[in-house]
Amino acid sequence: QVQLVESGGGLVQAGGSLRLSCAASGRTFGRYDMGWFRQAPGKEREFVVAINWSGASTYYADSVKGRFTISRDNTKNTVYLQMNSLKPEDTAVYYCAADAHRHTYYYTMPAVSEYDYWGQGTQVTVSS
């Protein structure tokens, strides 16, 4: 059982940066793989990036490679998403999620259906 709370969203200009945080409850955070997804109005939820339980393996969507960085601190029960060089098309509600099935390595893009727990989301708006 995991409860997730995202924070750090806001309004930024194109080219700017934001750092999102996802705080998890419980004592077993280090046993879960974590991911970030986003959903824009009128669109389905899409994968952004995932990080495995130890942080040794990550998987990035092509749209954010080189601009976004995921990290985690298991001592703080927190996963982060550093977003740089933001574009208007990055505008969406960003959700963090936890997956109880731990990956040793990501060979393929994780699906929404793989994740067991979800946060409430935080709004990111990028102006042009």
N, CA, C and O of each residue as an XYZ file, in Angstrom:
512
protein
N       0.830     -1.179      0.000
C       0.000      0.000      0.000
C       0.878      1.248      0.000
O       1.680      1.462      0.909
N       0.710      2.060     -1.032
C       1.520      3.260     -1.198
C       0.614      4.434     -1.550
O      -0.269      4.316     -2.399
N       0.838      5.550     -0.899
C       0.169      6.792     -1.244
C       1.206      7.766     -1.785
O       2.277      7.934     -1.202
N       0.881      8.403     -2.902
C       1.814      9.272     -3.600
C       1.245     10.681     -3.722
O       0.064     10.859     -4.017
N       2.092     11.677     -3.493
C       1.685     13.069     -3.588
C       2.712     13.840     -4.394
O       3.869     13.951     -3.987
N       2.293     14.380     -5.548
C       3.181     15.165     -6.394
C       3.157     16.632     -5.985
O       2.177     17.122     -5.423
N       4.258     17.322     -6.278
C       4.345     18.754     -6.047
C       5.387     19.343     -6.987
O       6.163     18.611     -7.601
N       5.402     20.665     -7.098
C       6.416     21.345     -7.880
C       5.967     21.856     -9.226
O       6.741     22.513     -9.923
N       4.736     21.572     -9.613
C       4.237     22.068    -10.882
C       4.016     23.567    -10.849
O       4.036     24.189     -9.787
N       3.807     24.139    -12.023
C       3.579     25.570    -12.112
C       3.606     26.058    -13.539
O       3.556     25.270    -14.483
N       3.686     27.374    -13.687
C       3.711     28.028    -14.986
C       5.115     28.545    -15.268
O       5.681     29.288    -14.466
N       5.672     28.154    -16.402
C       7.005     28.593    -16.800
C       7.003     28.958    -18.275
O       6.140     28.521    -19.036
N       7.979     29.763    -18.668
C       8.155     30.099    -20.070
C       8.905     28.992    -20.793
O       9.660     28.238    -20.180
N       8.692     28.902    -22.092
C       9.437     27.947    -22.901
C      10.931     28.142    -22.690
O      11.426     29.269    -22.663
N      11.642     27.024    -22.539
C      13.064     27.077    -22.273
C      13.409     27.054    -20.801
O      14.576     26.901    -20.438
N      12.416     27.203    -19.955
C      12.630     27.207    -18.523
C      12.682     25.812    -17.933
O      12.644     24.812    -18.650
N      12.769     25.764    -16.605
C      12.915     24.497    -15.899
C      11.963     24.396    -14.721
O      11.557     25.402    -14.140
N      11.618     23.175    -14.385
C      10.849     22.863    -13.192
C      11.375     21.562    -12.609
O      11.900     20.712    -13.328
N      11.230     21.416    -11.304
C      11.603     20.184    -10.631
C      10.385     19.661     -9.883
O       9.922     20.284     -8.927
N       9.872     18.527    -10.313
C       8.736     17.903     -9.668
C       9.208     16.908     -8.614
O      10.255     16.276     -8.762
N       8.430     16.780     -7.561
C       8.714     15.814     -6.520
C       7.493     14.936     -6.306
O       6.358     15.375     -6.493
N       7.734     13.707     -5.916
C       6.665     12.784     -5.573
C       7.028     12.124     -4.261
O       7.969     11.334     -4.192
N       6.282     12.450     -3.224
C       6.531     11.904     -1.901
C       5.641     10.694     -1.670
O       4.438     10.739     -1.928
N       6.232      9.622     -1.186
C       5.515      8.376     -0.964
C       5.399      8.077      0.521
O       6.323      8.316      1.298
N       4.261      7.557      0.890
C       4.061      7.113      2.265
C       4.523      5.673      2.404
O       4.786      4.996      1.410
N       4.618      5.212      3.633
C       4.997      3.834      3.875
C       6.489      3.641      4.047
O       7.279      4.574      3.906
N       6.856      2.411      4.354
C       8.247      2.077      4.635
C       8.877      1.193      3.570
O      10.016      0.754      3.729
N       8.158      0.927      2.491
C       8.632      0.014      1.464
C       8.850      0.694      0.118
O       8.780      0.039     -0.921
N       9.110      1.985      0.123
C       9.311      2.742     -1.108
C      10.407      2.127     -1.973
O      10.277      2.062     -3.195
N      11.472      1.685     -1.346
C      12.597      1.126     -2.070
C      12.307     -0.190     -2.763
O      13.145     -0.682     -3.518
N      11.152     -0.765     -2.529
C      10.764     -2.019     -3.156
C       9.927     -1.806     -4.414
O       9.520     -2.774     -5.056
N       9.667     -0.555     -4.771
C       8.821     -0.230     -5.908
C       9.607      0.449     -7.014
O      10.453      1.306     -6.756
N       9.320      0.059     -8.250
C       9.719      0.852     -9.394
C       8.803      2.075     -9.450
O       7.651      2.018     -9.019
N       9.322      3.178     -9.984
C       8.548      4.404    -10.043
C       8.531      4.957    -11.466
O       9.452      4.725    -12.249
N       7.479      5.681    -11.778
C       7.384      6.283    -13.096
C       6.661      7.608    -13.072
O       5.939      7.925    -12.126
N       6.864      8.378    -14.126
C       6.127      9.616    -14.350
C       5.350      9.494    -15.652
O       5.878      9.036    -16.665
N       4.102      9.907    -15.610
C       3.236      9.967    -16.773
C       2.645     11.364    -16.862
O       2.681     12.120    -15.891
N       2.105     11.708    -18.016
C       1.465     13.005    -18.158
C       0.231     12.884    -19.036
O       0.118     11.977    -19.861
N      -0.688     13.816    -18.840
C      -1.923     13.813    -19.597
C      -2.343     15.239    -19.915
O      -2.588     16.041    -19.014
N      -2.423     15.545    -21.196
C      -2.882     16.842    -21.658
C      -4.382     16.782    -21.925
O      -4.927     15.699    -22.144
N      -5.056     17.931    -21.908
C      -6.503     17.947    -22.162
C      -6.853     17.291    -23.490
O      -6.253     17.600    -24.520
N      -7.818     16.394    -23.462
C      -8.265     15.730    -24.673
C      -7.374     14.608    -25.157
O      -7.649     14.017    -26.201
N      -6.311     14.296    -24.428
C      -5.398     13.244    -24.825
C      -5.328     12.160    -23.751
O      -5.667     12.390    -22.590
N      -4.884     10.987    -24.160
C      -4.735      9.893    -23.213
C      -3.456     10.064    -22.405
O      -2.533     10.767    -22.817
N      -3.418      9.419    -21.264
C      -2.233      9.479    -20.428
C      -1.056      8.810    -21.130
O      -1.186      7.708    -21.663
N       0.095      9.485    -21.128
C       1.252      8.959    -21.824
C       2.452      8.819    -20.897
O       2.600      9.554    -19.920
N       3.294      7.865    -21.228
C       4.494      7.588    -20.465
C       5.523      8.685    -20.660
O       5.687      9.205    -21.764
N       6.220      9.037    -19.580
C       7.297     10.019    -19.643
C       8.639      9.363    -19.336
O       9.552      9.398    -20.160
N       8.759      8.766    -18.151
C      10.017      8.155    -17.743
C       9.778      7.208    -16.580
O       8.841      7.393    -15.803
N      10.627      6.192    -16.462
C      10.551      5.242    -15.357
C      11.931      5.029    -14.753
O      12.948      5.207    -15.424
N      11.955      4.649    -13.492
C      13.195      4.323    -12.796
C      12.933      3.096    -11.934
O      11.910      3.014    -11.254
N      13.852      2.150    -11.962
C      13.620      0.931    -11.208
C      13.879      1.143     -9.717
O      14.269      2.230     -9.289
N      13.659      0.105     -8.949
C      13.680      0.219     -7.485
C      14.989      0.763     -6.930
O      14.987      1.499     -5.944
N      16.103      0.404     -7.556
C      17.405      0.818     -7.053
C      17.915      2.108     -7.695
O      18.844      2.734     -7.186
N      17.302      2.500     -8.814
C      17.783      3.645     -9.566
C      18.820      3.294    -10.607
O      19.327      4.180    -11.294
N      19.148      2.013    -10.740
C      20.182      1.585    -11.665
C      19.729      1.578    -13.118
O      20.561      1.627    -14.023
N      18.431      1.518    -13.352
C      17.909      1.455    -14.708
C      16.802      2.483    -14.890
O      15.949      2.657    -14.020
N      16.828      3.161    -16.033
C      15.798      4.135    -16.380
C      15.354      3.927    -17.817
O      16.038      3.279    -18.609
N      14.200      4.488    -18.134
C      13.687      4.435    -19.496
C      12.967      5.745    -19.763
O      12.061      6.121    -19.019
N      13.364      6.444    -20.824
C      12.799      7.739    -21.162
C      12.010      7.689    -22.455
O      12.404      7.018    -23.409
N      10.897      8.399    -22.482
C      10.181      8.590    -23.726
C      11.030      9.435    -24.664
O      11.765     10.316    -24.219
N      10.931      9.169    -25.959
C      11.733      9.901    -26.935
C      11.510     11.411    -26.846
O      12.428     12.194    -27.090
N      10.314     11.806    -26.503
C       9.960     13.211    -26.482
C      10.677     14.015    -25.394
O      10.731     15.243    -25.466
N      11.229     13.328    -24.386
C      11.860     14.043    -23.279
C      13.333     13.701    -23.102
O      13.989     14.261    -22.223
N      13.863     12.807    -23.907
C      15.270     12.427    -23.794
C      16.170     13.643    -23.949
O      15.992     14.455    -24.856
N      17.132     13.752    -23.057
C      18.058     14.866    -23.091
C      17.569     16.114    -22.397
O      18.343     17.048    -22.188
N      16.294     16.151    -22.035
C      15.725     17.321    -21.375
C      15.260     17.032    -19.953
O      15.406     17.874    -19.067
N      14.705     15.848    -19.733
C      14.188     15.464    -18.420
C      15.122     14.446    -17.773
O      15.765     13.653    -18.460
N      15.188     14.479    -16.448
C      15.984     13.521    -15.697
C      15.202     13.041    -14.483
O      14.717     13.845    -13.688
N      15.084     11.729    -14.348
C      14.426     11.157    -13.189
C      15.479     10.708    -12.182
O      16.558     10.255    -12.563
N      15.165     10.834    -10.908
C      16.041     10.360     -9.852
C      15.192      9.980     -8.647
O      14.019     10.342     -8.565
N      15.790      9.250     -7.719
C      15.054      8.886     -6.521
C      15.982      8.865     -5.320
O      17.182      8.624     -5.444
N      15.408      9.120     -4.170
C      16.122      9.057     -2.911
C      15.304      8.165     -2.000
O      14.312      8.598     -1.414
N      15.725      6.924     -1.886
C      14.949      5.959     -1.114
C      14.978      6.239      0.382
O      14.108      5.767      1.114
N      15.965      6.998      0.848
C      16.002      7.367      2.258
C      14.969      8.434      2.579
O      14.584      8.603      3.737
N      14.516      9.156      1.553
C      13.506     10.202      1.724
C      12.155      9.804      1.150
O      11.210     10.593      1.181
N      12.055      8.595      0.629
C      10.805      8.123      0.021
C      10.300      9.096     -1.040
O       9.114      9.422     -1.087
N      11.215      9.553     -1.887
C      10.867     10.579     -2.861
C      11.489     10.293     -4.221
O      12.640      9.867     -4.313
N      10.717     10.530     -5.271
C      11.216     10.467     -6.635
C      11.088     11.861     -7.237
O      10.136     12.583     -6.942
N      12.044     12.238     -8.081
C      12.088     13.568     -8.655
C      12.050     13.510    -10.172
O      12.438     12.516    -10.788
N      11.575     14.594    -10.755
C      11.637     14.765    -12.199
C      12.151     16.168    -12.488
O      11.426     17.150    -12.328
N      13.399     16.253    -12.911
C      13.988     17.521    -13.312
C      13.667     17.752    -14.777
O      14.026     16.939    -15.629
N      12.996     18.848    -15.076
C      12.564     19.153    -16.427
C      13.249     20.433    -16.894
O      13.022     21.507    -16.336
N      14.078     20.314    -17.909
C      14.792     21.443    -18.485
C      14.361     21.662    -19.928
O      13.758     20.788    -20.551
N      14.677     22.835    -20.444
C      14.348     23.174    -21.835
C      12.896     22.866    -22.151
O      12.591     22.238    -23.165
N      12.019     23.303    -21.292
C      10.603     22.981    -21.432
C       9.998     23.601    -22.689
O      10.352     24.706    -23.100
N       9.083     22.856    -23.278
C       8.390     23.267    -24.489
C       6.892     23.366    -24.218
O       6.393     22.712    -23.302
N       6.169     24.166    -24.992
C       4.717     24.244    -24.798
C       4.033     22.886    -24.866
O       3.040     22.666    -24.173
N       4.538     21.981    -25.679
C       3.941     20.662    -25.791
C       4.153     19.789    -24.560
O       3.589     18.698    -24.471
N       4.960     20.257    -23.608
C       5.118     19.560    -22.334
C       3.978     19.873    -21.369
O       3.869     19.248    -20.314
N       3.141     20.821    -21.717
C       2.031     21.206    -20.859
C       1.096     20.022    -20.629
O       0.596     19.421    -21.580
N       0.867     19.695    -19.366
C       0.033     18.554    -19.009
C      -0.055     18.454    -17.494
O       0.652     19.151    -16.766
N      -0.934     17.577    -17.036
C      -0.919     17.168    -15.644
C       0.054     16.004    -15.531
O      -0.055     15.023    -16.266
N       0.997     16.113    -14.620
C       2.009     15.085    -14.444
C       1.680     14.226    -13.232
O       1.383     14.738    -12.153
N       1.738     12.913    -13.426
C       1.412     11.952    -12.390
C       2.607     11.060    -12.089
O       3.303     10.622    -13.005
N       2.845     10.792    -10.826
C       3.810      9.770    -10.474
C       3.066      8.483    -10.158
O       1.898      8.508     -9.770
N       3.745      7.369    -10.327
C       3.119      6.070    -10.140
C       4.133      5.064     -9.616
O       5.335      5.197     -9.844
N       3.632      4.062     -8.913
C       4.470      3.024     -8.326
C       4.092      1.654     -8.860
O       2.913      1.338     -9.016
N       5.100      0.850     -9.137
C       4.936     -0.496     -9.687
C       5.558     -1.493     -8.724
O       6.756     -1.424     -8.449
N       4.763     -2.412     -8.211
C       5.245     -3.389     -7.244
C       6.147     -4.454     -7.863
O       6.911     -5.106     -7.151
N       6.066     -4.634     -9.169
C       6.899     -5.621     -9.852
C       8.220     -4.969    -10.246
O       8.268     -4.166    -11.178
N       9.274     -5.310     -9.548
C      10.556     -4.642     -9.717
C      11.306     -5.129    -10.951
O      11.477     -6.328    -11.173
N      11.744     -4.166    -11.739
C      12.550     -4.444    -12.921
C      14.031     -4.355    -12.577
O      14.446     -3.491    -11.805
N      14.813     -5.243    -13.147
C      16.261     -5.114    -13.061
C      16.778     -4.253    -14.199
O      17.826     -3.619    -14.077
N      16.046     -4.230    -15.305
C      16.413     -3.441    -16.462
C      15.186     -3.212    -17.326
O      14.374     -4.119    -17.511
N      15.048     -1.998    -17.858
C      13.941     -1.680    -18.747
C      14.350     -1.918    -20.193
O      15.224     -1.234    -20.726
N      13.711     -2.894    -20.816
C      13.952     -3.181    -22.226
C      12.914     -2.513    -23.122
O      13.185     -2.225    -24.288
N      11.729     -2.269    -22.577
C      10.638     -1.671    -23.331
C       9.954     -0.595    -22.497
O      10.145     -0.514    -21.284
N       9.161      0.219    -23.162
C       8.442      1.280    -22.485
C       7.370      0.703    -21.565
O       6.527     -0.072    -22.017
N       7.388      1.065    -20.284
C       6.345      0.585    -19.373
C       4.971      1.134    -19.765
O       4.855      2.250    -20.271
N       3.946      0.336    -19.525
C       2.584      0.729    -19.835
C       1.870      1.248    -18.593
O       2.230      0.911    -17.465
N       0.858      2.067    -18.818
C       0.046      2.589    -17.724
C      -0.480      1.454    -16.852
O      -0.511      1.562    -15.626
N      -0.891      0.364    -17.497
C      -1.503     -0.759    -16.796
C      -0.548     -1.488    -15.857
O      -0.994     -2.260    -15.008
N       0.744     -1.261    -15.991
C       1.711     -1.931    -15.132
C       1.770     -1.340    -13.726
O       2.265     -1.987    -12.803
N       1.276     -0.135    -13.559
C       1.445      0.577    -12.300
C       0.262      0.377    -11.369
O      -0.896      0.384    -11.785
N       0.586      0.200    -10.104
C      -0.402     -0.170     -9.100
C      -0.958      1.012     -8.313
O      -2.103      0.972     -7.862
N      -0.161      2.061     -8.144
C      -0.560      3.208     -7.343
C      -0.245      4.492     -8.085
O       0.758      4.583     -8.793
N      -1.119      5.497     -7.916
C      -0.991      6.764     -8.622
C      -1.191      7.946     -7.690
O      -1.977      7.885     -6.745
N      -0.467      9.024     -7.970
C      -0.680     10.268     -7.268
C      -1.832     11.042     -7.867
O      -2.459     10.598     -8.828
N      -2.110     12.209     -7.294
C      -3.240     13.020     -7.740
C      -2.905     13.910     -8.929
O      -3.806     14.445     -9.576
N      -1.630     14.072     -9.220
C      -1.193     14.868    -10.342
C      -0.849     16.298     -9.967
O      -1.381     16.846     -9.002
N       0.050     16.897    -10.747
C       0.402     18.304    -10.575
C       0.479     18.953    -11.954
O       1.033     18.374    -12.888
N      -0.075     20.149    -12.077
C      -0.179     20.823    -13.365
C       1.136     21.492    -13.747
O       1.738     22.210    -12.948
N       1.568     21.246    -14.973
C       2.718     21.930    -15.559
C       2.238     22.657    -16.804
O       1.687     22.040    -17.715
N       2.446     23.968    -16.845
C       2.040     24.769    -17.986
C       3.252     25.524    -18.514
O       3.927     26.232    -17.767
N       3.521     25.370    -19.805
C       4.664     26.013    -20.440
C       4.138     26.992    -21.483
O       3.477     26.589    -22.441
N       4.428     28.258    -21.301
C       3.972     29.286    -22.226
C       4.998     29.504    -23.326
O       6.193     29.293    -23.117
N       4.537     29.925    -24.491
C       5.411     30.159    -25.625
C       5.909     31.586    -25.662
O       6.663     31.954    -26.562
